[in-house]
Amino acid sequence: MHTDAARTAETTALLQQMIRNECVNDGTLESGEEVRNSDLLENFLEGTGLDVEHYEPAPGRRSMVARIEGSDPTAPSLCIMGHTDVVPVSRDGWSRDPFSGDLIDGEVWGRGAIDMLSQTASMAVAFKHLATSSFRPKGDLIFFGVADEEAGGVWGAKWMLENHADALACDYVITEWGGVPMQTPHGTALTLNVGEKGIAWQRLKIKGTPTHGSMPYGTDNALVKAAEVVRRLAEYRPTPSMHELWTAQVHNLPFDDDVKASMLDPDRLDDALAAMPNQLKARHLHACSHTTFSPNVVHGGTKTNTVPDEVVIELDIRTLPGETPEDVQAHLKLALGDETYNKIDIEPIHLDPATESPTNNALFEVLTDVMTSAHPGSRIQPSLIVGGTDARFFRDVGAVAYGAGLFSPEMSFETFSDRFHGHDERIDVESLALNTELFVQVPTRLLQ
């Protein structure tokens, strides 16, 4: 695949500035400040002659939309969507300033370099190039720089589709994930994410009775009860699911036939994962095949010498295709036991089912052609991602939505996974070049 040096340099510079804007989303309404990156993108698109709109459901939580109108209102339309917020950092774990945006030895460093400011910058540069070139699409091309993806999309894509759906009306959507090269027994496979697990975050409130901490014997300590709840959740082992995308994924794994057979057997899969020497890979494969439960936040207690009367646990649950809210509660009852389950107040934080898009369409064909041209001899592996993206909101309103990208051979699956939300997050310039070219070529082939 031919890449353009000038566009690559433009993507690199834009990514650096987006990182430096520090649009850190910790899940609170007051965080994010995506207005900084929204303003940056709007200013970047000045001079294209396009109308650029922005939307701000709460102070600082701004998203922007730009559109190249097509000549045929009946032709399929495409939205390229990149989020502008990033997750928080633990600065002590970084060897460089996580918001420096430094270019060191061909890599841009900083929070968001992988997830997903690099692709958002690539989209913006490609969109500007198309807007100022001879590109004349039949269907609309939309660029959507969206806020709040990292905290469930409540103030971003979800809010936009509930309040300004006309601004984002489209047939096809491309957003993050996908395009990471993986070496398999059958050659190089490039992930193309066609679906994602559901999000069923829950808040568990465990009650106790306050009293003086100097006399703990026999007390009704909410923290002690919460510790038992966490222990049971950590030990819970739900039955794995042999869904269609899992079967295809196992086919491409670099294991012998006996190991693959065990990974397709619900009774043997967990033992096979435990025996894998690469436990980072095992973690990912476990998430692809199981509903998962991760207690990640605990609040409770008021003073060192007071037995706490309430502890709150926030639980990250990711569901598989076909699972319902009722199934989630059935899992919790089985994990905790009826008696404990019935004594806890449980309320949902986010509740979105797993989603999936079909692959028998023009966008899938174009993405396949463009992505494999960057890695000759490779093939596409339709995948289910274990995290959440804003694609699910578009699938809910009838659009076909994929997670697609293009990364260099240097960006292996292991490297990508280690840097995603990790310390020393960074991306190589070759991957920036490939992603920018992807977002030039796909609209050109699909919409003209």
Phi and psi in degrees as a GROMACS rama.xvg file:
@    title "Ramachandran Plot"
@    xaxis  label "Phi"
@    yaxis  label "Psi"
@TYPE xy
-79.1785  132.508  HIS-2
-116.678  159.312  THR-3
-107.069  122.036  ASP-4
-63.3224  -39.0059  ALA-5
-67.1247  -42.7925  ALA-6
-66.6995  -37.7706  ARG-7
-61.7675  -43.2946  THR-8
-62.7874  -38.432  ALA-9
-66.0768  -42.8836  GLU-10
-62.0309  -42.9476  THR-11
-60.3114  -47.2004  THR-12
-65.3991  -40.2991  ALA-13
-66.6077  -42.2405  LEU-14
-59.9862  -44.342  LEU-15
-57.0997  -43.2985  GLN-16
-69.5704  -37.3684  GLN-17
-63.2025  -40.5268  MET-18
-61.9601  -44.9195  ILE-19
-66.1151  -19.8853  ARG-20
-73.5309  -12.6643  ASN-21
51.9532  55.0395  GLU-22
-85.5303  70.7759  CYS-23
-84.8604  122.999  VAL-24
-108.028  107.908  ASN-25
-98.5391  9.28103  ASP-26
97.7972  -11.4266  GLY-27
-89.8325  153.974  THR-28
-62.0188  -30.8255  LEU-29
-80.1339  -10.429  GLU-30
-90.1604  -170.275  SER-31
89.6148  -69.7373  GLY-32
47.4185  44.2029  GLU-33
-64.3152  -9.74115  GLU-34
-54.5052  -31.594  VAL-35
-64.9681  -45.9397  ARG-36
-76.4499  -29.8225  ASN-37
-63.4228  -46.3241  SER-38
-60.0514  -41.5201  ASP-39
-60.0822  -45.6699  LEU-40
-67.7812  -40.539  LEU-41
-61.4568  -44.2454  GLU-42
-65.9003  -35.9561  ASN-43
-62.1947  -33.7295  PHE-44
-88.5156  0.984009  LEU-45
-60.9218  143.012  GLU-46
92.6405  -4.57264  GLY-47
-83.2896  -15.0792  THR-48
81.689  4.29313  GLY-49
-94.0376  149.982  LEU-50
-79.7637  126.961  ASP-51
-115.761  123.214  VAL-52
-107.339  150.798  GLU-53
-131.314  156.434  HIS-54
-137.366  132.521  TYR-55
-134.32  89.8893  GLU-56
-68.9736  -21.7174  PRO-57
-148.609  155.222  ALA-58
-52.5933  124.831  PRO-59
85.5453  -13.9827  GLY-60
-96.8033  67.4795  ARG-61
-98.7653  138.733  ARG-62
-117.121  155.761  SER-63
-129.826  150.57  MET-64
-135.94  131.24  VAL-65
-128.891  150.307  ALA-66
-140.155  133.109  ARG-67
-99.9622  112.465  ILE-68
-75.4285  139.339  GLU-69
-85.2494  166.109  GLY-70
-86.2185  -15.6214  SER-71
-125.1  107.637  ASP-72
-60.9235  -18.8696  PRO-73
-91.296  -6.8413  THR-74
-77.2824  151.975  ALA-75
-60.9747  146.112  PRO-76
-118.122  156.678  SER-77
-131.226  135.645  LEU-78
-114.568  124.987  CYS-79
-102.053  122.241  ILE-80
-124.057  123.933  MET-81
-129.2  136.322  GLY-82
-86.5524  156.863  HIS-83
-113.46  -2.22203  THR-84
-99.8716  162.953  ASP-85
-134.869  162.61  VAL-86
-81.7583  161.005  VAL-87
-64.8257  167.261  PRO-88
-124.968  155.922  VAL-89
-103.787  99.6094  SER-90
-59.1445  -30.948  ARG-91
-63.9262  -22.6268  ASP-92
-85.7007  -4.71754  GLY-93
-98.3393  144.122  TRP-94
-90.2202  -8.19603  SER-95
-137.3  166.475  ARG-96
-59.1014  119.973  ASP-97
-68.2273  -8.30632  PRO-98
-122.47  25.4776  PHE-99
-78.0569  -34.3979  SER-100
66.2863  22.5252  GLY-101
-64.6112  144.024  ASP-102
-101.352  107.619  LEU-103
-126.422  120.509  ILE-104
51.1932  44.1894  ASP-105
78.9628  14.1966  GLY-106
-130.139  140.026  GLU-107
-94.34  124.571  VAL-108
-99.1795  143.879  TRP-109
143.862  157.982  GLY-110
-62.8437  127.543  ARG-111
99.2452  -6.86034  GLY-112
-59.0321  -38.5526  ALA-113
-92.1701  -46.2448  ILE-114
-118.132  105.017  ASP-115
-123.706  35.9836  MET-116
-60.5471  -28.6028  LEU-117
-61.6834  -43.5796  SER-118
-73.648  -35.4314  GLN-119
-61.8766  -43.2009  THR-120
-64.504  -41.1496  ALA-121
-61.2081  -42.4313  SER-122
-61.1194  -45.3713  MET-123
-62.8381  -43.3532  ALA-124
-66.4347  -43.6202  VAL-125
-63.2292  -42.5845  ALA-126
-62.2343  -44.2292  PHE-127
-64.0537  -40.8062  LYS-128
-60.4184  -46.0162  HIS-129
-65.5443  -38.3827  LEU-130
-66.3377  -27.6055  ALA-131
-107.232  12.0173  THR-132
-110.242  -163.28  SER-133
-86.0778  10.854  SER-134
-62.866  120.141  PHE-135
-131.13  88.961  ARG-136
-76.1639  153.424  PRO-137
-77.5584  -42.2339  LYS-138
-103.358  159.765  GLY-139
-65.5099  145.634  ASP-140
-116.211  124.397  LEU-141
-115.631  135.121  ILE-142
-110.904  123.895  PHE-143
-122.098  108.223  PHE-144
-95.6254  105.438  GLY-145
-110.531  142.785  VAL-146
-87.4888  165.304  ALA-147
64.28  22.3277  ASP-148
-65.0182  -35.6782  GLU-149
-73.1747  -7.22057  GLU-150
-125.781  30.273  ALA-151
98.4016  -1.7555  GLY-152
77.841  10.0489  GLY-153
-58.3636  -40.5618  VAL-154
-103.936  16.9491  TRP-155
-126.93  -111.237  GLY-156
-62.5328  -41.0546  ALA-157
-61.1613  -49.2836  LYS-158
-63.1096  -41.2765  TRP-159
-61.7802  -45.4757  MET-160
-71.5085  -24.6159  LEU-161
-80.9064  -27.2269  GLU-162
-116.679  -23.688  ASN-163
-141.163  49.9584  HIS-164
-60.1096  -33.3497  ALA-165
-61.8766  -31.3694  ASP-166
-68.8412  -18.6838  ALA-167
-121.814  11.852  LEU-168
-59.2826  124.66  ALA-169
-161.217  164.645  CYS-170
-95.0255  -34.53  ASP-171
-127.963  149.068  TYR-172
-136.88  137.9  VAL-173
-121.412  130.662  ILE-174
-138.782  -152.488  THR-175
-77.6284  170.455  GLU-176
74.5948  159.495  TRP-177
99.3081  153.433  GLY-178
87.802  6.13317  GLY-179
-81.062  122.635  VAL-180
-73.3285  132.543  PRO-181
-125.207  135.149  MET-182
-87.5207  123.666  GLN-183
-124.893  168.41  THR-184
-60.6872  -14.921  PRO-185
-108.731  14.8382  HIS-186
106.249  -167.998  GLY-187
-77.2678  129.397  THR-188
-113.505  137.436  ALA-189
-110.067  122.314  LEU-190
-68.9183  137.173  THR-191
-130.986  110.02  LEU-192
-82.8808  113.138  ASN-193
-102.271  -8.97542  VAL-194
-157.28  169.669  GLY-195
-148.834  153.067  GLU-196
-64.7599  157.776  LYS-197
-80.8695  161.529  GLY-198
-112.508  124.375  ILE-199
-135.938  56.4658  ALA-200
-62.46  138.477  TRP-201
-129.52  148.377  GLN-202
-111.511  119.988  ARG-203
-106.65  123.681  LEU-204
-109.763  118.439  LYS-205
-106.62  123.446  ILE-206
-96.0745  149.854  LYS-207
-142.328  -162.562  GLY-208
-128.3  122.671  THR-209
-73.2434  142.772  PRO-210
-162.936  179.805  THR-211
-73.5061  134.946  HIS-212
-71.1866  -8.62945  GLY-213
-78.6078  -11.3672  SER-214
-128.188  70.8356  MET-215
-77.5998  -15.7977  PRO-216
-59.9606  124.938  TYR-217
74.7076  9.71114  GLY-218
-79.3359  160.717  THR-219
-95.4133  76.7517  ASP-220
-88.8381  113.448  ASN-221
-63.1281  -31.2357  ALA-222
-70.0195  -39.5754  LEU-223
-63.5689  -42.6005  VAL-224
-66.022  -36.8553  LYS-225
-64.8893  -36.6638  ALA-226
-61.4701  -38.234  ALA-227
-68.9386  -37.0818  GLU-228
-61.3027  -45.9347  VAL-229
-62.5159  -41.7733  VAL-230
-60.079  -45.0764  ARG-231
-66.2953  -38.7946  ARG-232
-64.8985  -39.4441  LEU-233
-66.7255  -31.0851  ALA-234
-90.4009  -8.84936  GLU-235
-67.2517  134.208  TYR-236
-125.577  89.5683  ARG-237
-70.2118  157.597  PRO-238
-68.4332  132.063  THR-239
-69.6536  160.847  PRO-240
-113.161  130.016  SER-241
-94.9979  59.1536  MET-242
-73.6163  168.103  HIS-243
-61.127  -43.4112  GLU-244
-67.3397  -31.085  LEU-245
-66.1851  -42.9334  TRP-246
-60.0161  -43.3518  THR-247
-65.9045  -36.7052  ALA-248
-65.4289  -44.1492  GLN-249
-61.433  -37.7229  VAL-250
-55.2824  -33.0019  HIS-251
-94.3871  0.677941  ASN-252
-74.9356  144.612  LEU-253
-81.7299  56.7087  PRO-254
-124.007  162.152  PHE-255
-75.5071  170.401  ASP-256
-62.7876  -34.1111  ASP-257
-66.7483  -41.4315  ASP-258
-66.3932  -42.029  VAL-259
-61.8196  -40.0968  LYS-260
-62.0087  -39.3347  ALA-261
-68.4323  -29.8009  SER-262
-77.2125  -13.2316  MET-263
-102.314  8.94916  LEU-264
-112.398  113.502  ASP-265
-55.8156  -28.0435  PRO-266
-81.0072  -15.7206  ASP-267
-117.792  -9.20528  ARG-268
-61.3496  -46.597  LEU-269
-61.5793  -39.685  ASP-270
-65.9075  -37.8126  ASP-271
-64.1148  -40.9546  ALA-272
-66.4258  -39.8809  LEU-273
-65.0995  -27.5662  ALA-274
-86.8279  -7.39405  ALA-275
-68.0675  133.305  MET-276
-67.6791  -29.4402  PRO-277
-97.1483  95.1241  ASN-278
-76.2282  -19.5542  GLN-279
-64.1895  -43.9956  LEU-280
-64.3161  -40.3157  LYS-281
-62.0628  -38.2658  ALA-282
-59.822  -44.5835  ARG-283
-65.0605  -45.2214  HIS-284
-64.9682  -36.2566  LEU-285
-61.1036  -45.1077  HIS-286
-65.2433  -31.6518  ALA-287
-69.6874  -20.8855  CYS-288
-118.536  -1.854  SER-289
-132.698  151.363  HIS-290
-72.179  132.321  THR-291
-116.332  152.534  THR-292
-133.77  118.131  PHE-293
-132.896  103.991  SER-294
-75.6438  112.888  PRO-295
-116.121  -17.5835  ASN-296
-135.721  135.798  VAL-297
-132.631  132.402  VAL-298
-125.68  135.788  HIS-299
174.417  161.343  GLY-300
82.1895  151.885  GLY-301
-123.878  -27.1527  THR-302
-160.08  150.251  LYS-303
-60.2316  -31.7889  THR-304
-101.542  20.3433  ASN-305
-126.042  125.624  THR-306
-64.9691  125.821  VAL-307
-71.6642  142.005  PRO-308
-99.1687  -7.14901  ASP-309
-154.288  136.789  GLU-310
-130.787  134.857  VAL-311
-112.606  128.7  VAL-312
-113.6  130.369  ILE-313
-103.92  124.706  GLU-314
-117.445  122.386  LEU-315
-89.5124  109.035  ASP-316
-111.893  131.378  ILE-317
-118.787  122.983  ARG-318
-101.935  157.468  THR-319
-92.5048  163.216  LEU-320
-53.4461  134.507  PRO-321
94.4706  -13.2107  GLY-322
-80.2204  143.805  GLU-323
-111.789  169.038  THR-324
-57.7325  -32.2714  PRO-325
-66.2074  -37.2988  GLU-326
-64.0123  -37.4941  ASP-327
-61.1372  -45.7755  VAL-328
-66.0834  -34.8337  GLN-329
-63.4091  -40.3025  ALA-330
-59.7951  -47.5874  HIS-331
-63.3355  -39.7704  LEU-332
-64.6698  -39.8755  LYS-333
-68.7506  -39.9573  LEU-334
-68.699  -41.346  ALA-335
-93.5918  -20.9572  LEU-336
87.7372  147.726  GLY-337
-57.4319  -43.9917  ASP-338
-64.3223  -48.5958  GLU-339
-66.6261  -43.3556  THR-340
-56.6314  -42.8671  TYR-341
-73.0671  -13.0827  ASN-342
-98.8664  -0.657118  LYS-343
-107.223  139.286  ILE-344
-84.6874  123.392  ASP-345
-122.105  127.366  ILE-346
-135.335  143.695  GLU-347
-74.9128  145.034  PRO-348
-99.0469  -54.3183  ILE-349
-130.858  141.963  HIS-350
-143.498  94.4269  LEU-351
-129.61  125.468  ASP-352
-70.7202  162.492  PRO-353
-60.6133  146.432  ALA-354
-130.96  158.423  THR-355
-154.79  141.901  GLU-356
-108.986  147.958  SER-357
-70.0047  165.686  PRO-358
-116.456  4.85154  THR-359
-96.923  65.9202  ASN-360
-151.068  170.695  ASN-361
-66.4019  -37.5252  ALA-362
-63.7366  -42.6522  LEU-363
-60.6579  -40.9616  PHE-364
-65.2538  -43.9525  GLU-365
-66.1893  -45.1601  VAL-366
-59.7628  -40.4744  LEU-367
-60.2065  -47.0967  THR-368
-63.4934  -46.6117  ASP-369
-70.0137  -45.1465  VAL-370
-66.1148  -43.6978  MET-371
-70.3627  -23.3675  THR-372
-67.4801  -23.6319  SER-373
-79.4561  -21.4865  ALA-374
-131.544  82.4837  HIS-375
-54.0771  134.617  PRO-376
86.9497  -3.30357  GLY-377
-83.1886  170.781  SER-378
-141.647  162.493  ARG-379
-87.4096  136.007  ILE-380
-115.559  102.35  GLN-381
-58.3483  133.168  PRO-382
-134.263  154.995  SER-383
-102.681  121.262  LEU-384
-89.1742  152.55  ILE-385
-94.9995  -15.3293  VAL-386
-93.7411  -178.852  GLY-387
-107.231  146.337  GLY-388
-134.081  171.95  THR-389
-74.2159  -4.98686  ASP-390
-58.0168  -32.0109  ALA-391
-62.6665  -32.8378  ARG-392
-68.325  -35.9949  PHE-393
-73.8184  -36.7341  PHE-394
-61.5578  -36.2999  ARG-395
-64.4201  -23.7388  ASP-396
-104.581  13.6111  VAL-397
101.373  -0.0271976  GLY-398
-83.3233  152.542  ALA-399
-85.5209  122.906  VAL-400
-130.064  130.883  ALA-401
-126.235  153.706  TYR-402
-99.8237  115.943  GLY-403
-139.397  150.748  ALA-404
-165.452  -174.784  GLY-405
-143.388  123.391  LEU-406
-126.043  154.119  PHE-407
-73.6566  164.575  SER-408
-57.6587  -25.6468  PRO-409
-63.1805  -29.5138  GLU-410
-90.3771  73.8732  MET-411
-69.8398  169.118  SER-412
-58.5729  -42.1203  PHE-413
-65.3156  -42.7223  GLU-414
-64.5639  -45.8134  THR-415
-57.9566  -47.8819  PHE-416
-65.1848  -38.6029  SER-417
-67.0824  -35.6847  ASP-418
-86.6698  -21.0739  ARG-419
-68.128  113.326  PHE-420
63.5286  14.3206  HIS-421
-103.188  -179.778  GLY-422
-69.296  154.678  HIS-423
52.3217  42.6856  ASP-424
-63.3505  133.376  GLU-425
-163.706  162.454  ARG-426
-139.642  144.784  ILE-427
-82.3367  151.184  ASP-428
-65.5776  -30.9129  VAL-429
-60.1889  -39.5216  GLU-430
-66.1667  -35.9797  SER-431
-62.0219  -41.7688  LEU-432
-62.961  -44.3589  ALA-433
-66.3901  -42.4179  LEU-434
-63.8454  -40.9448  ASN-435
-62.52  -42.8057  THR-436
-66.3812  -35.6356  GLU-437
-56.5616  -45.1336  LEU-438
-81.6983  -5.72251  PHE-439
-85.5948  -47.9314  VAL-440
-74.2163  -39.8334  GLN-441
-63.669  -51.3437  VAL-442
-60.1658  -37.2723  PRO-443
-61.3061  -45.2566  THR-444
-75.7917  -34.595  ARG-445
-80.046  -37.8364  LEU-446
-102.483  -16.9847  LEU-447
